[in-house]
Amino acid sequence: MEPEKKEVYLVATDFTKIGEYAIDNAAQMARLTGAKLVVLHVVNEKTKSMLKRENKKIDSIGTRLNEICKKVEAQHGVEADFLAPEGSIFSTIAETARNTEATYLFLGTHGKKGVQFLLGSFALKVITTSPAPMFVVKKPSQGNKFKNFVYPLDTELGSKQKVKWAIELNRFLGAAFHILVYYPNDEPIQHKMNGDLKQVTNIMDQYKVPYTIDYHKTIKGFEQAVVDLALAKKADAIMMSTDPDKITWNPFGSPEEKLIYNKEAIPVLCINSQDLKVIIGGP
């Protein structure tokens, strides 16, 4: 009988501090679930410029990635491998996620400012092409158990279908969810949200996924309310749905950016709505 195939967590690095944060978070979650870690560096013009400055050859990238994998295995006790394909981060990360059948993808970002790997619209562009749910992180894992998530439930496509991943996170990590319902004083919206909430909680009850419910009762400020609830509940991450057809970079901050680049540096799990299998209906 063949051994059960391990899940794969793919993590991209550019060899900066923020890349180290992404690896640390990915390795921590892999340790908790028994997954295999694949460390990815996309060789592009920036890589070649770096090698030229350091007077190194291209094969030094493999050596460096191998050292990272050995360090991960020693520190976290997880199986780790690496890949160094040449290409564009926008297409190659997504392509590698498909080829490795990655369950989750981990990326680090400083946000909209700085000189690091994933800046502003770059991070958003990588998110929109990802075939796997993506953890966006801004700090080390600090022993994150990935057991305590905030689940925003709003009117956007895919918001309630996130429950599919809530079930998986509960199954592997015993995760619990704090549902924040968008619930302004608008009868049609309230009617829709009541129906969506009932569907989500019925499924969570069926799979014995623990949850709490809070309501956001104004039109504005939902994203900040999500962050505030995450802080109040000491959440390990925020779980958000992203629509690749709508998510855009905005110099003043789009709703998605306010969560992804939150100043409190709470990890955000981004799930593309178009990649979800619709497992529940809706009005």
PESULPE-V367026 format. One line per field, one symbol per residue. phi: phi as a letter, one per 20 degrees, with the letter a starting at -180 (. if undefined). psi: psi as a letter, one per 40 degrees, with the letter a starting at -180 (. if undefined). burial: b if it has 16 or more other ideal C-beta (glycine too) atoms within 10 Angstrom, else e. Layout:
phi=???
psi=???
burial=???
This chain:
phi=.ffffffddececdmegfffffffffffffffdneeddedcefcfffffffffelcefffffffffffffffffedmdfccbccfereffdffffffffelffccdcdbeoecocegddkfgffffgfefedgcedccbfflmgeldcdedfccefgnfffgggeffffffecmfdcdedefbffbggfffffffffffffffffgelefbccccddcfenfffffffffffelffaddcecdgecfbecfenfgfffegdgffmfgceecfffeeefdceaf
psi=hiihhiihhhhiieeiddddddddddddddddeeiihhhhhhhadddddddddefiideddddddddddddddddefihiiiigihahdddddddddddefhdihhiiieaeiafadhibdddddddeeheiihhhieiidffhefehihghhaeiheddeeddddddddddefiihhhhhhgighddddddddddddddddddddefhiiihihheidiedddddddddddefidihhiihhdedhihhdehiddddddfhdefhihhhhhdeeihheiai.
burial=eeeeeebbbbbbbbeeebbbbbbbbbbbbbbbbebbbbbbbbeeeebeeebeeeeeeeeebeebbeebbeebeeebebbbbbbbeeeebeebbbbbbeebebbbbbbbbbbbeeebbbbbebbbbbbbbbebbbbbbbebbeebebebbbbbbbebebbbbbbbbbbbbbebbebbbbbbbbbeeeeeebebbeebbebbbebbeeeebebeebebeeeeebbebbbebbeebebbbbbbbbeeeebebeeeebbbbbbbbbeeebbbbbbbbeebeeeeeee
